[in-house]
Amino acid sequence: NTSFPLVAGHSGSITDFEFSPFDDDLLASGAEDGIVKLWQMTDHSCVLNFGPFEGSVNEIHFHPQANNVLAFTTENAVRIWDVQHQQEKFECCSSEKIQAFCWNGIGSLVATISKTNKEKKVIIHDPRSNCMIGESMCHTHLKDSYVTWLGNGNHFVSAGYNTSRDAEIALWDLCNLSKPITKQSLGNASGLPLMFYDEDTCMLYVCIKGETSINFFELQDKDPYLSIGPNSYRSSTQIKGLCMIPKQAVDVMSCEVARLLILTQNAIVPVGFHVQRKSHSEFHSDLYPDTAASESAMTVDQWLAGGNATRKRVSLDPLQQKQVMQKKTVPQTSEVKDKESSSISMSSDDHPDSNVIETSQSSSFPAKKPVKIVRSSKVRYIEGKLLHNSMFIQKLPKLSNSIPGESNGFSANKEIVAVALASAGGLIGIFQLKSAGRVDMRDVPVLENNSGIMDFVFDPFNTKRLAVACDDACITIWDIPDDSSLKGTMKEPSFSLCGHYEKVNILAFHPQASDILASASYDCKICIWNLRSKSMDISLGPLPEQVLAMSWSCDGKMLACLSRDHIIRIYEPRISTEAIKEGIGPSGSRGARLVWLDEKYLLISGFDKGSCRKISLYSSYDLSVCLSVLSFDATPTVLIPHYDPDIRVIYLTGKGDSVILTVEFDPNEDPFLHRTASFSCPTSHQSLVFLPKILCDVKSVEVGYGVRLCASSIEPLVFKIPRVKSEYFQEDLYPETLQWWKSSLTAEEWMNGKDSLQSKISLQPKGMKLLSEAPQIITATRKFPSYNPQQKTDQEKKEELIGAMITKMSDHQDGKLAQDEMDGVDSDEWDD
């Protein structure tokens, strides 16, 4: 034992260490002292130190494709370091302690498993974009977990424990994190699960520390997806640790497809996994596809600049490696014969007489399907921007904090904004958008409702009309005067609507017909009012539970709602007072929002059982199946959705948030909901309202214009999409848009069964050419900046000169020379 080299490098217990995949002599180690060290194994010297960090370093992984990129975990964060320049570049933070993490195959994403109060959460991060791709609850027990990515695809596997304290592995799809594709139980255990994936053979090897067995699974593209081998490898002693050697070190001539090294109490035991073949005299190319080389695919600077690349593939054929001759081709007949007789076996040095483990699976592994990691999208790089603070309405009075969660607590149109104020009597402040600057506290225009405010909303077809729901079961309708006469306190509404028996908590104007208003109340009823006749024309319900969210369809034919019993209901109010469709919605009970997407789909924002915010997509034709789910962080406020049908973008934000998320809706591409960019505001906001699209500056490629309510200000903001040729009209971003601020029907026409859609207008400014009419600029590729394709090369000049000389000589070949015509000297004159 004294012959083994020992390095005393940390003051605390070592927690993890890993060799670089591109340098066999470079080792990274981390310890409880919060320090990461890099060691050169040739002389056992420490070449770099990182830290100390707060807490211990728990797990270390080098980047799988880029050289000099190292990631490690410290308590609640994954830190990514540039080893070459000794700088921390990215930090992926979590609200809980991170137990495990891994890179994906190309090194663009990081998967983490963190420990919550009751269960585990898997989170996918994009470190270079500083955003979270998705999250989901994975394992229900708080014991240690592990995660590993399956090659370059979009699948990964997590390992942990369930409530029965049985170890299990779960297969996940990055495109749908709502639930795992499949789960496999590993039986009762207590140690840390360890997993290693062989991309070349699609085999996953799993063991648990403290146990004596190694299970292997084959990844398949159909159910059961993870096919377990009929028997597992059994060791004579407990497994203290496990690792897999590089593929270049396996014995290919004995059909060894993988080799694991087992750490026991007093030994390191190699275990080889073999595929039996009749002949071992030739290289079996079907068992050994080209594998990743040991050279990096890119530098750290290339990766930091946003590049993605994979390592080049090399052959494991010994003849090719020695460059003696080309790889032999296995005849097809013998290959088929070999496949029929193939089986998987395992052998180890400590089990020379281990039995052969037969499986019905042949040696052919499922072909890898190309995965489209980055989908094409015209709104991928949408970005938000706050307008100049000279357009802010600042120094607002104190805002009300008693508005229920079903209300946004903020309403606006292109002229006026309404804000609930913190004062007795249910006061609503009215502010003109054009009157930017500080608010004069002595003369704030307010509407006094004499009851607590539950919800309020502007009439989309009348910018001067505001409907207010009160806790006295009444709805007050206010007609706001012009700004010139809008001063002081208004105490008398235009009229009131009474018909509910409990507090009215939700209001929604009809999207097509004027003077039609829907209201929901704590009495579990939905009423539809005719404001022209000031009467309740339709009553729906009572429902079993209180309504949490309500929304009209885009054409105004149907009304959808979600109640506290988690049931989605769709009504056709003019036909029946009973729901025509029902389905189970999100299971959380903290609140919800509902919005229609393109008349055929419903988007519901709510919570899951773990109190994580999520959005769910349903078809209005079949509410029994959830088409897609996107999960977000665990925050107590619900995400409020705003949908732009022109570019099919959903804006999401909640009360108290400072980030506005964007999601693209594509009904033609599963999983239908695709994350795009997010916009971080400098301060948090209470609510966000989008205004008519005619306010957007088309020449600046603005696709959204809204206002957000902050603690003491109202701030306008815009959303843009960067384009190269912004001087042209981007017709793909600006189709003809609905004039949703103009009604298409009267209340009487709609009640009599008539349907109509609003007209559309073009946003193209006069004189602005279409992008499709822009001239195509074709630039010639130049080899060097000073290269001129018309300039002759030296070789061309040489050939031209020689050709001219030959031509000139051929012209005088048959003629007399000039000296032939001259008089010569007589021969006798030479004697003189």
N, C-alpha and C positions, 0 to 999 in steps of 0.2 A: 504493500500500500504506500510505502514511502517513495516509491518511484513515480507516482502520479504527481504532476505539477499542480500546485495549489496557489491561488491568487486571493489575497485578502483585500477585497476592494470596497466593501460597504460596512458601515457602522451598524446597520440593522439587518434583519433577516432578509435574504433574497427572495423576492416574490415571483419573478419571471425572467427569462433570458431567451434570446433567439439569435441564430446565425443569419447573416445577410445572404439572400439568395444569389447575390452577384459576386460575393467575395467570401471564400471559404475561411479566411483568417480573421474576419471581422465579426465580433460578438457584441451584442447589446444586452445589458443587464439592468434590472430595476429592483429596488428594495424598499423596505418600510421606512428608511430614512428620507424618502422622497427624492432620491437622486437617481438619474439614469447615466450609466457609464458605457462607453464604447471601448472595447479591448482589441488589441492586435495580438493574435494568438501565436505569431511567430516568436515574439519575445515576451509574451504575457504582460505587456505594458498597457496602461490606460491612456488612450489618445484623446478622449473628449469626456467632459462632464456637463450634464444638464441638470439644473436645479440648484438648491433644493426646492421642491414644490410642497404645497400644503397637503398633508396626508401622504399616504404611501402610494408608490407606483405599483399597480396591480397587474397589468398585462402589456406586452410589447409586441408589435408587429412591424416588420419592414414593409415598404410598398411593394406590391407584387410585380410592377412593371418598370417603375422609375428608380434610378439609382439615387442614393443619398437622401431618401425620404423615410423618416421614422415616425411611427405613431405609438402612443402609449396612453394609458388611462391613469388619472389621479382623481380619486373620489368621484366627483360629478362631471368630469370633462374628459374628452379625448383630445389630446394635444398632438399636433402634427408639426414636426420640426424639419427644417432644412439643415441636414447634417453638414453639407459642404460650407454653408455660410454661417452655421451655428446660430440660427434664428428660428423662433417659433412663428409659424406662418398662419396656422388656423387653430381654432378651438371650438369643438362641438360640445356644447354644454347640455346638461340635463338637470331637471329639478330633483332627481333622485340619484342615489349612488349607482354607478355603472359597474356591473359584475362581469361583463364580457363584451368584446367587440371584435370585428373582423373587417377586412377590406373586401370589396367585390373583386371579380376576376380581373377587370381592367384597371382597378384602382381609382375609380371615379366616385364611388360611394362608400360610406362606412355604416355598418349595421351594429347597433348596440343593444344590450339587454340591461335594463335598469330595474332596481328593486323599489316597488311602491309599498304602500301600507299593507295591502292584502295579496297582491299578485305581481307578476313580472310584466314588463312592458318592453316590446321590441320597437326600436326607432331607427329609421333610415335617414342618414344625413348626407347632404352634398356639401363637403367642407369648402370647396372652392367658391360655391355660390352662397355659402353661409345660410343655408336654408334646410328645413326638414322636409324630406320627401313624403314620409308617411310614418304611421305608428299604429300599434295594435297591442292588446293584451295577449300574452302568449302562454304563460304557465301560472297555475293558481297557487302553488306552494312557494314559500320564500327560500327554499334551499338553493344552493349554487346552480348557475345555469351556464350554458356555453352556446356559441353561435359560429357557424362556418358557412361561407358562400360556396355554391356549386359551380365552379368554373367561371366562364365569361357570360353566363346566361343571367336570367332574372329570377332565379330560384335560390333560396338559401334554407338552411336547416337550423333550428334551435333545439336545444336539449335542456330539460329541466324536470320538475316534479309536479304531479297533480295533487289534488286535495287528499287522495288516498295514499300519498307518499310513495307512489310508484314512479320510477323514472320513465320518461317518455321523450320521443323526438317528434318534431313537427316540421312538415315541409311547407314552405311559404312561397307565394308568388308575389313579386314586387308590384305587379299591376293591380293586385287586389289583396290588400292587407286586412280585409274585414274578418277573415277567418283562414286558418291553415288549409291547405289542400288535403292533407291527410296527417294522421298521427299514428305512431307505433309505440306500444308499451315495451319497456325493457325490464319490467318486473320490479319488485321491491328492492330498494338500495338506499344508500345514504351518502355516497361520495360524489365528487365532482364529475359530471359526464365529460368525456373527451371525444372529439370527432376529427377524422381526417378523410379528405375526399380526393380520389384519383380521377382527374378529368379525362384521362385517356381511356379508361375502362368504365367510367360512370359508376364506380364502386365507392361506397361510403363505409368506413370502418369506425365502429363505436365501441367504447369501453367506459367503465366507471371506476374511478380510483377506489382502491380497497377491495375490489372484486377480482375474480380470477378468469373472466371470460372476455373475449373480443367478438362482437357480432359484426357481420358484414351485410350490407344492403346494396341492391342494384337499383339505380335510378331508371325508371321507365316513363314513357310518355302517355301512359294510360293507367287506369286503375289496376292494381293498388298503388302505383307510382313508386313506392319504396318496397321492393320485394326482398324479404329477408332470406338469408341462406338457411338451409335445413338444419345445420349444426353450427355451433360456435367454437372458436378456439378456446381450449381450457388450459390454463397454466397451473403449475403445481403450487405456486405461491401467489400472494397478493400482488396486484399491479400497483406500483407506486407512481408510475409515470409512463408516458407513451409518446413516441414520435415516429414520423415516416421519413425514410431516406429519399433523396432525389431519385428520379426515375432513371437517370443515367447510370446509377450504381447497381441496378438489379441485374440478375443473371438471365439474360434473354435466351441463351441457348438451352436453359433448363425450363423455359416457359414460366419463369417467375414474373408475375405481373405487378407485385408490390412487396415491399419488405418493411416491417415495423420493428422498432427497437423497444423492448419492454424493460422498464426499470423496476427491479425487485429490491428486496431488503439488502441484498449483498451481491447483485449481479446485474449485468445488462444482457438481455437475451434477444437475439435476432429471430424474428418469425417471418418466414417467407410464404407468400400466397401464390400457388402454382395452378396453372391450367394444364391438365394432362393431355398429352398428344402422343401418338404412336412413334413419331420420329422426333428426335432432338438433334438431328444432324444438320438441320437447316433453319434459317430464320423465318419465323411465322409472322408475316407482315400484318395479318388480320388481328393479331394480339397486340401489336405495337405500332399504332399510328405515330406519325411524327410528333414529338413531344417538345415542350418549350425549352429553349436553350438557356444556358446559364448567364448569358449576357443581357444586360438591361435593354429595354425597348426605347428609352428616352432618358434625358437628363432631368435633374430636378428643376432647372429653369424652364424646360419645355413643359413639364407637368404643371408647374405653377402658372404658366401662361395659358393654361386651358387645354393643352394637348392630351389626347388619349391614344395609346398605341399598345400593341401586344408584342411580346417577345417572338422572335422568329422561331420557326419550328425546325428541329433537326431529327435525323433518322437515328434509330437505335440499332440499325443493322451493323454488326461488327465489320463487315467488309466495306461498307461505305465509310465508316469512321476511320478505317485504316487507309482509305483511298487506294485499295489494291485493285478492286474491280467493282462493277455496278452491282446493285442489289439483285439477288436472284428472284425470279418470278415463280411463285408457287403455282403449279398446274391446278386448274379449276377442279378437275376430277378428284385429285388427292385432297384438295382443300375441303371439298364437300364431304369426303370420306372422313377427314380429320374432325370436322365439325360434328358429325354424327356420333363420334366416339369420344368427344371431349367432355371433361368434367373439371370441377374446381377442387383443388386439394390444398392443404396447408402443412407445412413442415417447420420444425424448429430444432435448434441445437439441443435443447433440453428434452425434446421428445423425438428421438430418432425413430421410434416405432409407432408414431402417431398414425391413426387410421386415415384413409382417404375419405374425404367428405364429398359425397356425390350430390349433384343437383341436376334437375331436369333442364336447367338453363344452358344453352350452348355458349360458345365462346364469343359469339357475335354480340356486341353491345349496341344499344340504341344509338342511332345516328344523331349527332348534335344538330339541332335546328338553329338557324341563324336568328338571333334576337335583335330586334330593332330597339336599341337602348334609347335613342333620341328620335322622337317622332317629329315630322315636319309640322309646323304651325305658324300661322301668320301673326299670332298674338303672343308668341312665346316671350318676347322681350318688352312687353307692355310695361310702362313705367309711370309712376305717379309724380306729381310736382305740386307743391303748395304755391299759390300765387303770392305776389308781393304783399307784405304786411300792410301796405297802404290800402289794400282792399279788405282788410279784416274789420269786423265790428268788435271792438274791444271794450273792456271794463264793464261786462254784463253784470246785472244784479245777481245775487246768489240764486243758484238754480235749485229746483225742487229735487229731493232725493226720495220722495214717496211714490213716484210713478211705478206701477207694477211692471213686472218683467215682460208681460204681453205687449206693452206699448213701447214705441221707440223714444217717446218723450221729446220728440222734435219733428217738425213738419215745415216744409218750404215749397215754394214755387219760384218761378223766374223773377218775381217781384218782391215777395214778402217771406219772412221766416217767423215762425211761432215757437216760443220757448216757455216751458212751465217754470214758474218762479216759486221760490221758497217763501210762501206767505200764506196766512189764513185767508180763506175765501176762494181758493182755487184760481189764482191769478195766472194769466197767460200773457207774456210779453210779446208785442208785435214790433218787428224791426224791418226797415226797408233795406234791401240789399244794396241799393245805390248809395245809401247814406253810411258809407264806411267811416271808421274813426272811433273815437271814444264816445260811449253812450252818456248822455246827460241824465244823471240819476234823478234829477229833480222833476223831469217831465218824460217818464217812460210810458208809452202807450200800453195799456193793459186791458184785458177782458176779465171781468170779475164774475165767476160762476156760482158763488155762494155755496159750493159743495166741492168735495175733493175730486181732483182730476184723475181719471183712469186712462184716457186715451184721447187724442185729437188728431185730425187730419184735414188737409185742404181739399176742397172740391177740385178735381183735375180740370174741369171745364169752366170754372169761375174762380179766378185768382183772389177774389175778395170774400169768398165764403169759407168759413171754417166750422167744422162739426166737432163738438166736444162731448165725450162720454164722461158722466159723473157717477160718483158713488151713491147718489140718491135715486138710481135706476132711471134717470132721465138723460136725454140727449139734447143739448142746446145747439142751435144753429145761429151763427153770427155772420152778419154782413158787414164787413169792415169798410169804413169810409175811405175816401182818397187820403193820401198822405198829408195833404194840406189841412184837412180837418181832423186828422187822427191825432188827438192829444188827450192826455189825462186818462181817466178810467171810464170804460164803458161798462155799465151795470145791467143793461137790459138787452138780452139777445133778441134776434128777429122773431124766433118762436122756439118752442120746445117740443120734443117728441117723448111721449110717455106710453109705456106698454109692457116694459119689463118689470119684474118683481124684485130683482136683486141688482147688484152693481153691474153696470155695463162696462166691459173690459176691452172690447175690440170693435173698431169701426173700419169699414171698407167701402169706398165708392165704386159704383159700376164702371168698368173700363170703356164702355161704348155708349151707354144711355145716360143722358143728363137726369139729375134729380132722383137717382136711385141710390139708396144707401143701405148697406147690410150692417147689422150689429149683433154681437154675441154678448151674453150676460152670464153671471154666476147662477142664474136660474136655469142654466143648461138649455136655453132656447136661442135660436137664431131668427131675427126678425128682419124683413126687407121692407123699407120705408119708401113712400113716394113723397118727396119733399115739396112737389108742386101742390098736391092735395093735402099734405101734412098728415098723412095717414099710414098705418101699417097695413100693407096689402097682403103679405105672405108671412106665415110663421112656421118655422121648421123645428121639430122636436116635440117634447123635450128629449135631450140626449142623456145617456146614463151618467156622464161626468161633464165637468166644466170644459169649455172650449179653450184650447191653448193657442191655436193659430187658425187663420181663416184667409182664403184668397179666392178671387174670381178667376175664371179661365179667361184667356186672352180675348175670346170672342164674346164673353159675357153670357154664355148659355148655361154654364155649370158653376157651382160653388163648392169648393173643397174645404174641409176642416179637419183638424186633428184635436182630439180631446184627451183628457187626463187618463183615460183608460187605454191609451196607446193605439186607438183605432182611427184609421183614416176613413173618412166618409166623403162621398161625392154626391151632390144633389143636382137635380134639374128643377129649380124652384117653381117654374111656371107649369110643370107637368105633374110633379108629385111632391108631397111634403116628406116622403120617406127617402132614405138614401138609396141610390141606384147601384152603388158599388161600395164595398167595404174591404179593408185590409189592415193588417197589423203593421204599425209604424215603429219608430225607435222606442227602445225600452226605458230610456231615462225619463225622469219625472221632474227635472229642473226647469223645463220650458222648451219651447220649440218655435220654429218659424216655417212657413209653407209658401211656396211660390210656384206658379205654373211656368213650364218651359215649352214654348212652341205648341201649345194647345194639346199635346199628346203626352206630356211627361209632367210629373210632380217632383219637385225637389224639396226635401224636408231637412231642416237643420235642427239637430237635437243633441242628445247625449247617449252614450252607451252605458252598460251596467257599471263600468269603471269610472263613470263621470268624465270621460273624455269627450270633447266636442267632435261631432261628425256630421257629414251631410250624406243623405241617402237619396237615390234616384228610383222612382217608380214609374211604371207606365199607367196612364189613366185608364187603359183598357183592362188591365189586370193588376190589381193591387196586392195580390197574394205573393208576388215575387219581388224582391228588391234587386234592381238591375245592377247597381254599383254603389259602393260606399267609399268615402274618403274620411280618414280619421285625422284628428289634429291633437292639440295639446289639451291638458286637463285644466280648464279654467271655468269658474262658476257661471260666467255669463254666456248666453247662447249666441252663436254666430248669426248675424242678420244678413240674409242674402239680398242682393240687388242684381237683376238680370238684364243684360243688354242683348236683345234678340238679333240686332244687326250683325254683330261679330260673335255672338254666342259666348259671351264672357260673363261669369258670375263673380261679383265682388262680395267678399265676406269680411265682416268685422263685428266686434262685439262691444258692449258698453265697458269702458275702461281700458280697451285695447289701444295700442299705438301702431299696430300693424294692420294693413289692409291686404288680405289675401285675394288672389285671382285664380279662378278655375275655368278652364275651357270646356264647354259642353259640345261634344261631337256625337250625334245620334247614329252615325254610320261607322264608328270605330269603337269596338269594345276596349276598355271598360267604360266608355262614354264620358267620364269625368277625368280630365287631365290637368294636373297642377301646372301653373305657369308662374310668373314672377310675383313677388310680393313687394309692397311699398311700406317702408317704415317712416312714421311721422316723428317729429322731434318731441311731441307731447302726446299724452293719451286723449281720447275723445269719448264723448257720451253717445254720439250717434252720427250717422252719415246719411245724407239724402242726395239723390241724383236728380238733376234738372233736365229740361228738354234739350235734345241734341242740337237744336238750332243755335245754342249758345257756344258750341264748340268752334274753335278756330281750325277750320279744315286745312288751311294753308300751313299750319303747324302740325298737322296730322294728330289733332286731338280727337279722341274717340269717346271721352266721357268728361262731363262737367258736373261737379257736385259741391256741396258745402258740408262741413263737419262742425259739430257743436262741441266745444271744449269747455273747460271749467269756467273760463271768464271771457271767452271770445267765440266768434263765428268766423270760420276760415274757409274761403273757397279753394278748391283744388281741381286739377285736371289730370287726365290720364292720356298719355301719348304712346304711339308706337313708332320707334325710330325707322326711318326710311331714307334711302340714299337720294332718290329723286323726289324730294318733298315739294318741288315746284310744280309737280304734276298732280292731278286729282287721283287719289288712290281709290279706284272704283271697287276694288275687292274689300276695302274697309268701310266704304260708304255706299251700301246699296240704298235704294229708295226707302226712307224710313216712315213709319206710321206717325201721323199727327195725333198722338195720344192726348194732346191738350185741346183737341176739338172733338165734340161729341158727334156721333153718327146717327143717333136716335133720340127721340123724346121719351119720357117716362111712359106715356100712354102707349106709344108704338111698341115699346119693349113688353109691356104688360099684356098687350094684345097678341103677342107671339111673333112679332117681326124681329128679324136679325139683320144686322148690317155691320160692316167693318169700316173703320176710318180710312180716309184716303191717304195716299203716300206722296211724299215730296222728295225731290232730289236736293242734296246738299252741295251740289257742284256750283262753285261761284262762276259768275259770268267771266268769260275770257280765259278760264283755266282749262288747259288741255288735259285729256285723259292720260293716265300712265301707259295704257296700251298703245297710245299714239306717239309715244316718245321714240325718237330715232334710236336705232340700235347702234351702239358705238363698238366697233371691232378694233381692238388694239393688237398690233403685231407683237408677238413674243420676241424679245431681244435677249440675246445670249449674255451680253454685257452692256452696261450703260453707254459705252462709247462705240458699240458695234453698229456698223452701217451695212445693211444687207446689200446695197448697191456698190459698195467699195470692193475692188478686186483683191483677192488674196495674193500672197507672194508667189504661190505656185501658179496661179492663173496668169500673173504678169510674166513669169518666166516662160510659160508655154507660148504666150502671145509673142514674145520677143523672138524666140526660136523659130516660130512659124513665119514671122516677117522676114527673117534672114534667109530661110529656105526659099521663100517665094521670090526674093530678090535675086538669089543665085540662079534659080531656075529660069529667070527671064533672060539671062546672058549665056545660058548653056549652049545654044546653037549659034549665036552671033560671034563676031570678031571682037577681040579685046581692043581696048584703046591703044595699047602700045604696038599692035600689029600695023596700024596705019602711020606710024612715025618712021622717019628716015633713020636707018641705022648707021653704024660706023663700019667702014670697010675693014676687012680682016688685016690688010697690010698696015693700016694706020695704028694698030695696036703695038706694032714693033717700035714705033717712035716713042 
